[in-house]
């Protein structure tokens, strides 16, 4: 798992912060994981995830 996945799971990162971080990390991640992270971010946005 990458840091974005870990922080999203802990709800320590908002989806907006995750998208910003993904933009910076995309070149270092493989395409399959980028798709997985984008799905997690989309799901978090739909759920209305925010930091506690």
C-alpha positions as CSV (number, residue, x, y, z in Angstrom):
1,X,0.0,0.0,0.0
2,X,1.2,3.5,-0.7
3,X,1.0,6.4,1.7
4,X,-2.2,7.7,0.1
5,X,-3.9,4.4,0.7
6,X,-2.7,4.3,4.2
7,X,-3.7,7.8,5.1
8,X,-7.1,7.4,3.4
9,X,-7.7,4.2,5.4
10,X,-6.9,6.1,8.6
11,X,-9.1,9.0,7.5
12,X,-6.1,11.2,8.1
13,X,-6.2,12.6,4.5
14,X,-9.2,14.0,2.7
15,X,-10.0,12.9,-0.8
16,X,-8.9,16.3,-2.1
17,X,-5.6,16.0,-0.4
18,X,-5.3,12.4,-1.8
19,X,-5.9,13.7,-5.3
20,X,-3.3,16.4,-4.9
21,X,-0.8,13.8,-3.6
22,X,-1.7,11.3,-6.3
23,X,-0.9,14.0,-8.9
24,X,2.6,14.3,-7.4
25,X,3.1,10.5,-7.1
26,X,1.6,9.3,-10.4
27,X,4.9,8.9,-12.2
28,X,6.2,6.7,-9.4
29,X,3.3,4.3,-9.3
30,X,2.3,1.6,-11.7
31,X,-0.9,2.2,-13.8
32,X,-2.9,-0.5,-12.0
33,X,-2.2,1.1,-8.6
34,X,-3.1,4.5,-9.9
35,X,-6.4,3.2,-11.0
36,X,-6.9,1.5,-7.6
37,X,-6.1,4.8,-5.7
38,X,-8.4,6.8,-8.0
39,X,-11.2,4.3,-7.2
40,X,-10.6,4.6,-3.5
41,X,-10.6,8.4,-3.8
42,X,-13.9,8.3,-5.8
43,X,-15.5,6.1,-3.2
44,X,-14.3,8.4,-0.4
45,X,-15.7,11.4,-2.1
46,X,-19.1,9.7,-2.6
47,X,-19.0,8.7,1.1
48,X,-18.3,12.3,2.1
49,X,-15.1,11.4,3.9
50,X,-13.4,14.2,5.9
51,X,-10.8,14.4,8.5
52,X,-12.0,13.9,12.0
